[in-house]
Amino acid sequence: MKFLRLIRFLIFLWAICHLASCASSGSLEGGPRDVDPPKLLEEKSTHNFQTLYSDRAFSLTFDEFIVLKDPIKQIVVSPPLTYIPKTSVRGKTLFFSFNEKEVIRENTTYTVNFGEAIQDLHENNKLVNFRFVFSTGEIIDSLAIKGSVIDAATLKPAPNATVLLYDKLEDSAFVKEKPFYFARTDKEGVFKIENIKSDTFRIFAITDENISYTYNEGSEALAYRDSLIFPEDLDSTKTIALTLTTPLSRLRVFDVLSKQFGKSVVKFNRAVDLPFPVSFTDNQLKYYSSFAGDSLSIWYQGDIAPKDSFEIFLPFDTLKVIVPDTSKKIAAFMPRFVSASNTLYGNDTIRIQFNHPVGGFDPSKLSVTDSSKVVLSEVQYFFDTLSLKIPAAQFYAGEFRIFAPANTFTDIFGQSFADSLHLKFQIPGEDKLSGLVVNLSGLDSTSQYIVYLMENNNTVSSFTIKDISSTQKTFNKLRPGEYRLEIVEDKNLNGVRDQADFWLRRQAEVVKTFPIEKLRENWTIEADINFKE
């Protein structure tokens, strides 16, 4: 019996293999992959572009089963709604209805843009920017505007930016209220807003990180057009170009610190881009002020015994400073060597920073010696009330020491250093240095430019160009490494790169960045840079 079972099992296996080999002699192939998006069946859907529309809902039926992806982000309604509409899908049909609390405006054209929300069930093919349009009045608004948004930092298209169109022209409208119309840019940074009423508008573009359809100052990038928009005056070829940048928020005082007698610090909500004039109420005091980052430091000296406070006048605010008790001692006068390394190159500067303004300085007591203890004569330096700067380019290769006895400097309170000042630094030889020759062209001879040579995030050198279309600049004694050139068209001629500031009606000045071949030791690179490219 066992033998017969074995024979039957082998015959069964042979039959299975024979059938499999027969089946493999040919193959079954499906049809071509579906690459088409769902197609609307108009006869089974709510009629699009209706006037005198009074329903609060509509349905759209397609030729295949669909899904709705990320409807809250993708579906955009103009004018904007107060409440989130209801959406659902059953098989091939999409249902849309307004929230029961939503007030539908009279004589208004509504546009429901589905973005990329509508997709087929199996292949996720997207029906991009399908719109359902209706009017609660007798006409459908037919005006349109189109344009593009670029990123100021990269000069590349800004995809998925939200473009806002306001019929309210107050300055604060784009911060406090939702726009009347809006759209999102596509992958190429292009936008189009259709079915616009005849009116006057302001236009903005924002990154809209929280999908609020309003601008969140300080956290979102912004672009705006200086002039108003009249859609009726725009022909079909006219496009609007917007440049997106992260603007500076309005400067505000965050805090005023006055813990030690003789010094107060004003803290702001952000770094101060341009120092501004500061004045005071008490003429009996002598004031020193210095901006650094997000702070304004103020030192004062004088007979203030009768005074317990004084006022500081800023261009945008008036501050009251409480003078602490004179028993709160002034901090000790101290120097600080500001440098990332003791090895210095031609564009580096030896910088000695003081924590108090200097009231007295005796340059005859300051000495610089080389490794042979030879004292260098006529060392060039630059001095201000808070720092001493010595350019490294004036030194030859080798090791150097700076010495200053404790009484070389005194602060405005009459204090000297607790100890003498000793600094040591190294200048590398020529075979360790790099050179760079930059040939600049494509400049507008009627414009002014600011050029920055950057190493990582550090400015190695900066200079201004104006009244010429091309020039050559040579940089010697550079540290080997990677550099780039950043060029700003200084349109307002103020010598700095300005960020956008809507409140001051100031557009951002666009910077163009040009990478440079990596600099090597004992080698000079020549770079040709055309600003127009």
ZAMARGU-4260 file (C-alpha; in steps of 0.2 Angstrom, whole numbers, plus 5000, padded with zeros to 4 digits):
<rodrens>
0) 5000/5000/5000 | 5014/5012/5004 | 5022/5008/4987 | 5005/5012/4978 | 5004/5029/4988
5) 5021/5034/4983 | 5018/5030/4964 | 5002/5041/4965 | 5011/5055/4974 | 5025/5055/4960
10) 5011/5055/4946 | 5003/5070/4955 | 5019/5080/4956 | 5023/5076/4937 | 5005/5082/4932
15) 5007/5098/4942 | 5025/5102/4934 | 5018/5098/4917 | 5003/5110/4919 | 5015/5123/4925
20) 5027/5121/4910 | 5012/5122/4899 | 5006/5138/4907 | 5024/5146/4906 | 5024/5144/4888
25) 5015/5161/4886 | 5012/5175/4898 | 4997/5186/4902 | 5000/5205/4901 | 4988/5218/4908
30) 4983/5234/4898 | 4993/5250/4899 | 4995/5258/4916 | 4982/5272/4920 | 4991/5289/4919
35) 4975/5300/4917 | 4968/5310/4931 | 4949/5307/4935 | 4937/5315/4922 | 4922/5325/4927
40) 4905/5318/4921 | 4896/5335/4918 | 4879/5327/4915 | 4880/5319/4932 | 4887/5333/4942
45) 4881/5350/4948 | 4882/5362/4934 | 4898/5373/4935 | 4898/5392/4933 | 4880/5395/4938
50) 4873/5412/4942 | 4860/5416/4955 | 4866/5401/4964 | 4857/5398/4981 | 4862/5380/4986
55) 4874/5378/5000 | 4881/5362/4993 | 4886/5354/4976 | 4892/5337/4970 | 4905/5331/4957
60) 4904/5314/4949 | 4919/5307/4940 | 4923/5293/4927 | 4932/5282/4941 | 4933/5279/4959
65) 4942/5294/4968 | 4949/5299/4985 | 4951/5316/4993 | 4969/5319/4999 | 4973/5332/5012
70) 4957/5343/5009 | 4960/5355/5023 | 4976/5361/5015 | 4972/5358/4997 | 4955/5365/4995
75) 4955/5384/4993 | 4939/5395/4993 | 4938/5413/4987 | 4932/5424/4996 | 4939/5415/5011
80) 4927/5406/5023 | 4925/5408/5042 | 4921/5390/5044 | 4929/5374/5037 | 4917/5367/5023
85) 4912/5349/5024 | 4919/5337/5010 | 4916/5318/5008 | 4918/5305/4994 | 4907/5290/4990
90) 4913/5280/4976 | 4915/5291/4961 | 4906/5306/4968 | 4913/5321/4978 | 4901/5330/4990
95) 4905/5348/4996 | 4894/5359/5007 | 4896/5375/5017 | 4896/5374/5036 | 4879/5378/5042
100) 4886/5393/5051 | 4894/5401/5036 | 4886/5417/5029 | 4886/5416/5010 | 4888/5434/5003
105) 4876/5442/4991 | 4881/5446/4973 | 4898/5438/4975 | 4907/5426/4964 | 4914/5411/4974
110) 4928/5400/4968 | 4932/5383/4975 | 4949/5377/4970 | 4953/5359/4974 | 4972/5360/4972
115) 4979/5342/4971 | 4965/5335/4982 | 4956/5325/4969 | 4965/5309/4965 | 4960/5292/4957
120) 4959/5278/4969 | 4972/5265/4962 | 4986/5276/4954 | 4984/5292/4963 | 4983/5302/4947
125) 4979/5320/4952 | 4966/5332/4944 | 4976/5348/4947 | 4968/5364/4951 | 4950/5359/4947
130) 4939/5374/4951 | 4920/5375/4954 | 4914/5393/4952 | 4897/5400/4955 | 4889/5417/4958
135) 4876/5422/4971 | 4872/5437/4959 | 4867/5439/4941 | 4885/5439/4934 | 4901/5429/4937
140) 4916/5440/4939 | 4928/5438/4924 | 4944/5447/4928 | 4960/5439/4931 | 4978/5442/4936
145) 4993/5431/4935 | 5012/5431/4940 | 5026/5423/4948 | 5035/5422/4965 | 5054/5419/4967
150) 5064/5417/4983 | 5076/5432/4985 | 5089/5421/4993 | 5091/5409/4979 | 5082/5418/4964
155) 5073/5402/4961 | 5054/5399/4960 | 5045/5399/4976 | 5033/5384/4975 | 5017/5383/4987
160) 5018/5401/4992 | 5001/5409/4996 | 4996/5424/4986 | 4984/5436/4994 | 4973/5449/4986
165) 4965/5462/4997 | 4951/5474/4993 | 4954/5482/5010 | 4968/5494/5008 | 4973/5497/5026
170) 4991/5494/5030 | 4986/5481/5044 | 4974/5471/5033 | 4986/5458/5028 | 4990/5454/5046
175) 4973/5455/5054 | 4961/5449/5041 | 4959/5436/5027 | 4960/5441/5009 | 4946/5442/4997
180) 4955/5431/4984 | 4970/5420/4986 | 4979/5407/4976 | 4995/5395/4978 | 5010/5395/4967
185) 5014/5379/4957 | 5030/5370/4956 | 5037/5384/4945 | 5032/5398/4957 | 5017/5403/4945
190) 5000/5409/4951 | 4984/5414/4943 | 4969/5421/4951 | 4953/5421/4941 | 4935/5427/4942
195) 4940/5443/4951 | 4928/5458/4953 | 4931/5475/4946 | 4940/5484/4961 | 4956/5490/4968
200) 4968/5478/4977 | 4984/5476/4986 | 4994/5460/4983 | 5005/5450/4994 | 5014/5433/4994
205) 5018/5423/5010 | 5024/5406/5015 | 5009/5404/5026 | 5017/5391/5037 | 5001/5389/5048
210) 4989/5390/5034 | 4980/5405/5042 | 4979/5415/5025 | 4986/5430/5035 | 5004/5436/5038
215) 5013/5431/5054 | 5026/5444/5056 | 5043/5437/5061 | 5040/5419/5056 | 5035/5419/5038
220) 5043/5426/5022 | 5034/5440/5013 | 5033/5448/4996 | 5022/5463/4991 | 5020/5475/4977
225) 5023/5494/4980 | 5008/5500/4969 | 4990/5495/4969 | 4982/5483/4957 | 4968/5487/4945
230) 4963/5471/4936 | 4954/5479/4923 | 4969/5488/4917 | 4980/5472/4916 | 4980/5465/4898
235) 4982/5446/4895 | 5001/5448/4893 | 5004/5457/4909 | 5012/5447/4924 | 5015/5452/4942
240) 5033/5448/4949 | 5035/5446/4967 | 5051/5443/4977 | 5049/5433/4993 | 5060/5436/5008
245) 5060/5435/5027 | 5058/5453/5032 | 5063/5461/5048 | 5050/5463/5061 | 5046/5480/5067
250) 5060/5484/5080 | 5053/5485/5098 | 5060/5486/5115 | 5060/5470/5124 | 5068/5475/5141
255) 5079/5488/5149 | 5092/5481/5161 | 5101/5492/5174 | 5108/5481/5187 | 5125/5489/5189
260) 5128/5508/5192 | 5136/5516/5177 | 5128/5504/5164 | 5111/5500/5156 | 5107/5488/5142
265) 5092/5490/5131 | 5086/5473/5124 | 5076/5473/5107 | 5066/5459/5099 | 5078/5456/5086
270) 5096/5462/5080 | 5098/5480/5075 | 5102/5481/5057 | 5106/5499/5056 | 5111/5509/5072
275) 5101/5524/5075 | 5103/5540/5085 | 5101/5540/5104 | 5098/5555/5115 | 5096/5558/5134
280) 5087/5570/5145 | 5101/5573/5158 | 5115/5585/5151 | 5125/5583/5167 | 5129/5565/5162
285) 5142/5559/5149 | 5135/5545/5139 | 5143/5532/5128 | 5132/5520/5118 | 5136/5505/5107
290) 5125/5493/5097 | 5129/5474/5096 | 5117/5461/5090 | 5100/5464/5098 | 5107/5475/5112
295) 5111/5494/5115 | 5123/5496/5129 | 5124/5513/5137 | 5137/5519/5150 | 5135/5535/5159
300) 5146/5545/5171 | 5144/5561/5181 | 5137/5567/5197 | 5120/5559/5197 | 5117/5559/5216
305) 5101/5570/5215 | 5095/5559/5201 | 5086/5542/5203 | 5082/5540/5184 | 5085/5547/5167
310) 5076/5545/5150 | 5083/5538/5134 | 5075/5544/5117 | 5074/5532/5103 | 5067/5536/5086
315) 5052/5525/5090 | 5051/5525/5109 | 5055/5534/5125 | 5063/5523/5139 | 5065/5527/5158
320) 5081/5520/5166 | 5081/5518/5185 | 5098/5522/5191 | 5103/5508/5204 | 5111/5512/5221
325) 5129/5518/5219 | 5135/5505/5231 | 5132/5492/5217 | 5150/5492/5211 | 5155/5494/5193
330) 5162/5478/5185 | 5181/5477/5184 | 5189/5484/5168 | 5194/5469/5157 | 5201/5466/5139
335) 5196/5451/5128 | 5206/5445/5112 | 5193/5442/5099 | 5199/5429/5086 | 5194/5411/5081
340) 5213/5406/5081 | 5230/5413/5085 | 5235/5410/5067 | 5231/5425/5057 | 5230/5429/5038
345) 5231/5444/5028 | 5213/5449/5029 | 5212/5445/5048 | 5212/5459/5061 | 5219/5457/5079
350) 5205/5464/5089 | 5206/5468/5108 | 5188/5471/5114 | 5185/5481/5131 | 5170/5478/5142
355) 5169/5497/5146 | 5172/5512/5135 | 5190/5518/5136 | 5193/5535/5144 | 5212/5535/5142
360) 5225/5527/5131 | 5244/5529/5131 | 5250/5521/5114 | 5268/5523/5119 | 5266/5509/5132
365) 5259/5497/5118 | 5273/5486/5110 | 5274/5472/5097 | 5289/5461/5096 | 5294/5447/5084
370) 5301/5430/5088 | 5318/5438/5090 | 5312/5450/5102 | 5314/5465/5090 | 5301/5479/5094
375) 5292/5484/5078 | 5290/5502/5076 | 5276/5511/5068 | 5263/5497/5070 | 5247/5503/5062
380) 5231/5502/5073 | 5213/5508/5074 | 5206/5513/5091 | 5188/5517/5096 | 5180/5518/5113
385) 5177/5499/5115 | 5191/5491/5104 | 5208/5491/5098 | 5211/5484/5080 | 5227/5479/5072
390) 5227/5473/5054 | 5237/5457/5052 | 5242/5461/5034 | 5256/5473/5040 | 5266/5459/5048
395) 5278/5447/5040 | 5279/5428/5042 | 5283/5422/5060 | 5277/5423/5078 | 5273/5440/5087
400) 5269/5446/5104 | 5259/5461/5110 | 5262/5468/5127 | 5253/5482/5137 | 5256/5486/5155
405) 5240/5487/5166 | 5240/5506/5165 | 5240/5507/5146 | 5221/5509/5146 | 5209/5516/5158
410) 5190/5516/5157 | 5178/5530/5159 | 5177/5526/5178 | 5196/5528/5180 | 5199/5509/5181
415) 5214/5500/5174 | 5217/5482/5170 | 5220/5471/5185 | 5235/5464/5176 | 5246/5468/5160
420) 5240/5462/5143 | 5250/5448/5134 | 5245/5441/5117 | 5253/5430/5105 | 5249/5426/5087
425) 5257/5418/5072 | 5258/5424/5053 | 5260/5409/5041 | 5273/5410/5027 | 5269/5414/5009
430) 5269/5395/5004 | 5254/5393/5016 | 5244/5407/5009 | 5231/5408/4994 | 5227/5422/4982
435) 5211/5427/4972 | 5208/5438/4957 | 5190/5442/4954 | 5185/5449/4937 | 5168/5457/4939
440) 5157/5461/4924 | 5139/5464/4919 | 5136/5478/4931 | 5125/5493/4928 | 5136/5509/4928
445) 5121/5519/4935 | 5119/5508/4950 | 5129/5505/4966 | 5134/5487/4972 | 5140/5480/4988
450) 5152/5465/4986 | 5156/5453/5000 | 5169/5440/5000 | 5163/5427/5012 | 5172/5412/5020
455) 5158/5401/5028 | 5147/5414/5037 | 5161/5426/5040 | 5164/5442/5029 | 5182/5442/5024
460) 5181/5458/5014 | 5168/5470/5008 | 5169/5485/4996 | 5157/5496/4986 | 5156/5498/4967
465) 5148/5512/4958 | 5148/5521/4941 | 5157/5507/4932 | 5151/5491/4922 | 5166/5480/4926
470) 5181/5480/4938 | 5195/5468/4944 | 5198/5465/4963 | 5214/5456/4970 | 5214/5447/4987
475) 5231/5442/4994 | 5236/5432/5009 | 5220/5422/5011 | 5217/5407/5021 | 5215/5392/5010
480) 5197/5385/5009 | 5180/5388/5002 | 5174/5406/4998 | 5159/5414/4989 | 5156/5431/4982
485) 5139/5439/4987 | 5134/5455/4977 | 5120/5466/4982 | 5112/5479/4971 | 5111/5494/4984
490) 5096/5503/4976 | 5094/5515/4990 | 5113/5519/4991 | 5114/5517/5010 | 5129/5505/5010
495) 5120/5489/5018 | 5109/5475/5012 | 5091/5479/5016 | 5078/5467/5021 | 5060/5469/5016
500) 5050/5481/5027 | 5032/5484/5022 | 5029/5497/5036 | 5043/5507/5029 | 5038/5503/5011
505) 5055/5496/5008 | 5058/5481/4996 | 5071/5468/4999 | 5088/5471/4990 | 5091/5455/4981
510) 5108/5447/4983 | 5117/5436/4970 | 5129/5422/4976 | 5143/5416/4966 | 5153/5401/4972
515) 5172/5401/4970 | 5184/5387/4966 | 5192/5381/4982 | 5208/5391/4986 | 5223/5380/4989
520) 5240/5384/4997 | 5253/5394/4987 | 5241/5396/4973 | 5231/5411/4965 | 5214/5407/4958
525) 5206/5419/4945 | 5187/5420/4945 | 5176/5428/4931 | 5160/5433/4938 | 5146/5441/4927
530) 5132/5449/4938 | 5119/5447/4924 | 5121/5428/4924
</rodrens>
